[in-house]
Amino acid sequence: MGTLLALLSSVLWGTSDFLGGTASRRLSPIGVVVVSEAVGTIGPLGVAIAMGDLGTSPDYVGWAFLAAVSGSAGIVAFYRALSTGTMGVVAPIAALGVVVPVIVGVAQGDRPSGLQIAGIAVAISGVVLASGPELAGAEGEHRRAAAMPLLLAVAAAAGFGVVFVALEHGARTSTVMTLVVMRSVSVVLLLLVALVTGREQLKVGRRDVPMLAVIGCFDVGANATFAYASRHGLLSVVAVLSSLYPAVTALLARSIHSERLRSVQVGGVVAALAGVCLIAAAGTG
């Protein structure tokens, strides 16, 4: 059961990312995130009310705010990268956020395991192989345009990595309330950004709302299935299987958007995913 749920979480996360990137080709990423995050707040809020967690000690609030700020920046950058770049390359790069907790641990005196070091090396090598052809032959403005999705994916990875660290600290008090506050603050923060930079970024047609709602529901569903899988399966296996979501995004982009990767890029994507899985597996030890 744990294995199947871990795979399901990957499918849900990967599909959510694909839909978010696809929607951002027509809509502002900020509008996409505001609606999907608002929908995604309903589930955790309902759980918090049912469990009586609303009166929990507020020790988690600071971490939830940090997660909201870094997560908002990360997901907007990620959707922009997915909408303008090659999804099969962008998704694995953004998944490298798992490296950030390792770096934070080293800064605090932890010693990374051999598996973590190997995973980081393999993942970085994979990113170089996957992204290299995106820049090959491009010059001047074209090179900068080709590089932008890759840079945004790196920024997204950094943002997601900070979220991992913040959620881990916030969860020591209340996982559910950390998620509720994080998502709520994200919506408010992005609304304020849109009001300052241009309200047109919030323009979402009625026909777009169902897809954005699905994005939010899939994201919440992925979090829920992962949490359940980690409790009822081997964490080392669950962590690896749930890290495969970029492959789902890449497969959907190939089948629906007809994306094609060169052989060296396919090898790079596989290496990046393998590195992420190694880091995830080492993190369960």
C-alpha positions, 0 to 999 in steps of 0.5 A: 500500500505504501509503495502504491501511494508513493507512486500516486503522489508522484503522479499527482505532483507531476500532473499538477506541475504539468497543468500549472506550466500549461496554464501559465502559457495562457495566464499569468503564473501569479494568477494560476498560483493564487487560485490553485493555492486558495483551493489547496488551502481548503483541505488542510484547513478542514483537517485542522478544524476537525483535529482541533489544531487551530489552538495549537501553539504558534511556534510554527508561524514564523516557519510558515511565513518563511515557507510562504515567501520562499514557496510563492517565489519558487512556484511562480518561477517554476510555472514561468520556467515550465511555460517558456522552457522545455518541461522535460528539462525544467522539472528535474532541475527544480527537483534539485531543491532537495539539495538545500536541506543537505547544505543547511545541515552541513552549515549546522555541523552535519556530515553528509553521507556518501549517498548524499554526496554521490546523489548531488554529484550525479544530479548536477552532472545530469542537469549539465547534460540536460541543459547544455543542448538548450544553450548550444548554438544560441547567441546574444538575445537568443542565448539569454532567452534560452537560459532564462527558463533554466535560471528560473528553474534553479531559482525555483529549486532554491525556493522549494529547498527553503520550503523543505527546511521551513516545513520540517521545523514548523511540523515539529509543532503542527504540520497541518497548521504550518500548511494552512498558514503557508498557503494562506499567506502565499495567496495574500502575498501574491495578491499584494504583488499583483496589486502593485505590479499589475492587476491584469496578472489576476485575470482568470476566465471562468473556464480556467477555474476548473483546471486551476482547482484541479491543480490545487486539489492534485497538489493537496492530494499528493501531500496527503498520499505522501504523508500516508505512504510515509507512515504505512510504508518503508520511508526509504522506498517512499522517498525515492518513489515520490521523487519521480514526479518530474518524470511524470511531467516530462512524459505528459509534456512529450505526449501532449505537447510533443516535446522531444529531447535529444539523447544526451538530454534524456541521459541527463534527465535520468541522471538528475532524477537518479541523483534526486532519488539518491539524496531522498533515500539518504535523507531517510537514514 
